[in-house]
């Protein structure tokens, strides 16, 4: 079992841009004027939902995007972000509901701001997060079916058709979001404090180590979960 003294919390490298700074960033990097902005939930990156004014000569109105500012650690791996973004472009071309990048003023899909944070502007996909329809899941199992079907189709397309020189950068051995890395969760047990579920979590991690890790190499990896942190 884990204890607070065994593992120290990791230092987060999450960006901390204010709305004004983010607005200026969109103008400086992408040449677009933001008319509305609000923060979006995120883990170790920083995301903003923005609306930008259309250029003269276009129909009146505003286009919507997600400004994604990558954490400083991942920002030092341009091949990783390049592969992620190209996968998104590929999925959109294949007919999947995937965001695509808006090019910078220099014609690139991303820009390293101040040498620290990689910045992208992605098309906004309207919809309802699964968490907000959780109550309906119990009475409508069809939603589970549709989610599984989409995930399987996405995985099949990536496995069979997506080819990119940097695709191997997506297979990160110590990536905490990789389902094969459950034992890495040991270092975060401290966050549960004396929560009633702490013992259950510890048992699950130990069972994974004992029963799954020895057989892990015989399981087929799923590209869908490798790419699960794209958003």
C-alpha positions as CSV (number, residue, x, y, z in Angstrom):
1,X,0.0,0.0,0.0
2,X,1.1,3.6,-0.6
3,X,1.6,6.4,1.9
4,X,2.1,10.1,1.6
5,X,5.8,9.8,2.4
6,X,6.4,7.3,-0.5
7,X,5.6,9.6,-3.4
8,X,5.9,13.4,-3.7
9,X,3.3,15.4,-5.8
10,X,4.5,16.2,-9.3
11,X,5.1,19.8,-10.1
12,X,2.5,20.9,-12.6
13,X,3.5,22.9,-15.6
14,X,0.0,24.1,-16.5
15,X,-0.2,27.5,-18.2
16,X,-1.9,30.3,-16.3
17,X,-3.1,32.8,-18.9
18,X,-5.8,35.3,-18.1
19,X,-8.6,36.0,-20.6
20,X,-6.9,39.3,-21.7
21,X,-3.6,37.5,-22.3
22,X,-5.3,34.7,-24.2
23,X,-7.1,37.3,-26.4
24,X,-3.9,39.1,-27.2
25,X,-2.3,35.7,-27.9
26,X,-4.9,34.9,-30.6
27,X,-4.4,38.3,-32.2
28,X,-0.6,38.0,-32.1
29,X,-0.2,34.4,-33.3
30,X,-3.3,33.9,-35.6
31,X,-4.2,37.5,-36.6
32,X,-7.8,37.1,-35.3
33,X,-9.8,39.5,-33.2
34,X,-11.6,37.8,-30.3
35,X,-15.0,39.2,-29.5
36,X,-15.9,36.7,-26.7
37,X,-13.9,34.3,-24.6
38,X,-14.4,31.9,-21.7
39,X,-12.1,29.3,-20.0
40,X,-12.8,25.6,-20.5
41,X,-12.0,22.7,-18.1
42,X,-8.6,21.1,-18.6
43,X,-6.1,18.9,-16.9
44,X,-2.5,20.1,-17.4
45,X,-3.1,22.2,-20.5
46,X,-5.1,25.4,-20.6
47,X,-8.1,25.8,-23.0
48,X,-10.3,28.7,-23.9
49,X,-13.5,28.8,-26.0
50,X,-13.2,31.9,-28.2
51,X,-15.4,33.6,-30.8
52,X,-13.6,35.7,-33.4
53,X,-14.8,38.3,-35.8
54,X,-14.9,37.3,-39.4
55,X,-12.8,39.2,-42.0
56,X,-14.1,41.9,-44.2
57,X,-15.9,40.5,-47.2
58,X,-17.2,37.5,-45.4
59,X,-20.7,37.0,-44.0
60,X,-21.3,38.8,-40.8
61,X,-21.0,36.8,-37.6
62,X,-18.3,35.1,-35.5
63,X,-16.4,31.8,-35.9
64,X,-15.8,29.6,-32.8
65,X,-12.5,28.0,-31.8
66,X,-10.7,26.4,-28.9
67,X,-7.4,28.1,-28.0
68,X,-5.2,25.3,-26.6
69,X,-2.1,26.2,-24.7
70,X,-0.1,23.1,-24.0
71,X,1.8,22.7,-20.7
72,X,5.4,23.6,-20.7
73,X,6.6,19.9,-20.5
74,X,4.8,18.6,-23.5
75,X,5.5,21.8,-25.4
76,X,9.1,20.7,-25.5
77,X,8.1,17.7,-27.7
78,X,7.0,19.3,-31.0
79,X,7.0,15.9,-32.7
80,X,4.4,14.7,-30.2
81,X,2.1,17.7,-30.8
82,X,2.6,17.5,-34.5
83,X,1.5,13.8,-34.6
84,X,-1.5,14.6,-32.4
85,X,-2.6,17.4,-34.7
86,X,-2.1,15.4,-37.9
87,X,-4.1,12.6,-36.4
88,X,-6.9,15.1,-35.8
89,X,-6.7,16.3,-39.4
90,X,-6.8,12.7,-40.6
91,X,-9.8,11.8,-38.5
92,X,-11.7,14.9,-39.8
93,X,-10.9,13.9,-43.4
94,X,-12.2,10.4,-42.6
95,X,-15.6,11.8,-41.5
96,X,-15.1,11.7,-37.7
97,X,-16.2,14.7,-35.6
98,X,-12.7,15.9,-34.9
99,X,-11.3,19.4,-34.5
100,X,-8.8,20.8,-37.0
101,X,-6.2,23.5,-36.6
102,X,-6.4,27.1,-37.8
103,X,-3.1,28.1,-39.2
104,X,-0.9,30.7,-37.6
105,X,0.1,33.9,-39.4
106,X,3.2,32.1,-40.6
107,X,1.2,29.2,-42.0
108,X,2.0,26.7,-39.3
109,X,-0.4,24.4,-37.3
110,X,1.2,25.5,-34.0
111,X,3.5,28.1,-32.5
112,X,5.8,28.1,-29.5
113,X,4.9,31.2,-27.5
114,X,7.8,32.9,-25.6
115,X,9.7,29.6,-26.0
116,X,7.6,28.0,-23.3
117,X,4.1,27.0,-24.4
118,X,3.0,25.5,-27.7
119,X,-0.2,27.1,-28.9
120,X,-2.9,25.9,-31.3
121,X,-6.2,27.2,-32.4
122,X,-8.7,24.4,-33.1
123,X,-12.2,24.4,-34.6
124,X,-14.9,24.3,-31.9
125,X,-17.1,21.2,-31.9
126,X,-20.5,22.0,-30.3
127,X,-22.1,19.2,-28.3
128,X,-22.9,17.9,-24.8
129,X,-20.2,16.2,-22.7
130,X,-21.1,12.6,-21.6
131,X,-20.8,13.7,-18.0
132,X,-23.8,16.0,-18.4
133,X,-26.0,13.2,-19.7
134,X,-25.0,10.6,-17.1
135,X,-28.5,10.4,-15.7
136,X,-29.8,9.3,-19.1
137,X,-27.2,6.5,-19.4
138,X,-29.0,4.2,-17.0
139,X,-32.2,4.3,-18.9
140,X,-30.7,4.5,-22.4
141,X,-28.0,1.9,-22.9
142,X,-28.0,2.8,-26.6
143,X,-25.8,5.8,-25.7
144,X,-23.1,3.3,-24.4
145,X,-23.4,1.4,-27.7
146,X,-22.9,4.5,-29.8
147,X,-19.9,5.6,-27.8
148,X,-18.3,2.2,-28.1
149,X,-19.1,2.0,-31.8
150,X,-17.5,5.4,-32.4
151,X,-14.4,4.5,-30.4
152,X,-14.0,1.2,-32.3
153,X,-14.4,2.9,-35.7
154,X,-11.9,5.6,-34.7
155,X,-9.4,3.0,-33.5
156,X,-9.7,0.9,-36.6
157,X,-9.2,4.0,-38.9
158,X,-6.1,5.1,-36.9
159,X,-4.6,1.6,-36.8
160,X,-5.1,0.8,-40.5
161,X,-4.8,4.1,-42.2
162,X,-2.9,6.7,-40.2
163,X,0.7,7.0,-41.0
164,X,3.0,9.8,-39.8
165,X,6.8,9.9,-39.3
166,X,6.3,10.9,-35.6
167,X,3.5,8.5,-34.8
168,X,5.8,6.6,-32.4
169,X,6.0,9.7,-30.2
170,X,2.4,9.0,-29.2
171,X,3.5,5.8,-27.5
172,X,4.9,7.3,-24.3
173,X,6.0,4.7,-21.8
174,X,5.3,6.7,-18.6
175,X,2.2,8.5,-19.9
176,X,-0.2,8.7,-16.9
177,X,-3.3,8.6,-19.2
178,X,-2.2,5.2,-20.7
179,X,-4.4,2.5,-19.3
180,X,-1.4,0.2,-19.0
181,X,0.2,2.6,-16.5
182,X,-2.3,2.1,-13.6
183,X,0.6,1.5,-11.2
184,X,1.8,5.1,-11.7
185,X,-1.4,6.2,-9.9
186,X,0.4,5.2,-6.7
187,X,2.1,8.6,-6.6
188,X,-1.3,10.4,-6.5
189,X,-2.9,8.4,-3.7
190,X,-2.0,11.2,-1.3
191,X,-4.7,13.3,-3.0
192,X,-7.4,11.1,-1.6
193,X,-6.4,11.9,2.0
194,X,-8.6,9.7,4.2
195,X,-11.4,9.5,1.6
196,X,-13.7,6.5,2.1
197,X,-12.7,5.1,-1.4
198,X,-9.0,5.3,-0.8
199,X,-8.7,1.6,0.3
200,X,-10.7,0.5,-2.8
201,X,-8.4,2.5,-5.1
202,X,-5.3,1.0,-3.5
203,X,-6.7,-2.5,-3.9
204,X,-7.5,-1.9,-7.6
205,X,-3.9,-0.7,-8.2
206,X,-2.4,-3.7,-6.3
207,X,-4.7,-6.2,-8.2
208,X,-3.6,-4.6,-11.5
209,X,0.0,-5.1,-10.6
210,X,-0.5,-8.7,-9.6
211,X,-2.9,-9.9,-12.3
212,X,-2.7,-7.6,-15.3
213,X,1.0,-6.5,-15.5
214,X,2.3,-10.0,-16.0
215,X,0.0,-10.5,-19.0
216,X,0.1,-6.9,-20.3
217,X,2.4,-7.7,-23.3
218,X,-0.2,-10.1,-24.7
219,X,-2.9,-7.4,-25.0
220,X,-3.4,-5.4,-28.1
221,X,-2.8,-1.7,-27.6
222,X,-5.7,0.6,-28.7
223,X,-4.8,3.8,-30.6
224,X,-7.9,5.4,-29.3
225,X,-6.6,5.4,-25.8
226,X,-3.2,6.5,-26.9
227,X,-4.7,9.6,-28.4
228,X,-7.3,10.1,-25.6
229,X,-5.7,13.3,-24.3
230,X,-6.1,15.2,-27.6
231,X,-8.8,17.4,-26.1
